């Protein structure tokens, strides 16, 4: 998927200039000018082994 170049800076401009982002301290911003959710460390701990297993399976097909 390709998007026009101006879309690349949209989120940063929104964060830096929009009054609605004044209280965004510690929150996540995602493209395009939206608030994202942090999945939390518990989810990361669960997904780590699954990701490792998937990468190992993909590697076997290549090597």
N, C-alpha and C positions, 0 to 999 in steps of 0.2 A: 504494500500500500504506500503510495506516495501522496504527500500533501504539499500544498504551496509553501514556500519558504517562510512567509509571514506567520504561518501557524506555529513554527518552531519557537517563537518568542512569546506567543500569546499568554501562556501560563505565567511566565515570569513577569510580564508587564501587568497582568491582572493582579498578581500578588503584591507588586510594588506600588500600584496606583489605586486600587479599588478600596473604597471605604469599608466594604463588607469583609475585607481580609485583615482588618486592624487587630482582631482577636484570634488570629490564626497561629499564634505562637505554639509550636510543638505539634501542629497538625501537618498532615501530608497533602500536597497538591498534586493532581494528576492532569494529564492533557485532557482536554483543553479547557483550562480555567474552571476546574472542578475540585471539590474537596474529596480526597481519597480516604480509605480506611487502612489503618495498620493492622495486619493480621495478628500481631502479637507474637511474643517469643514462644509460647506454647505451640502454636501452629508451625512455627519454623522448626522446632524440635521434632515435631511429627513428620514434617515434610522432608527433612534432611536425609534420613535413610532411604526414603522412597525415591528421592532425586538421585542419590548415589547409585541405587540399584538400576534405575532407568539408564543412567549414563553408562554404567558397566555393560548393560545389554546392548546399547547402541554401539559401544566401542568394539564389542565382539564381532559385530557385523562388518566393521571397517578393517580391523587388524587381523 
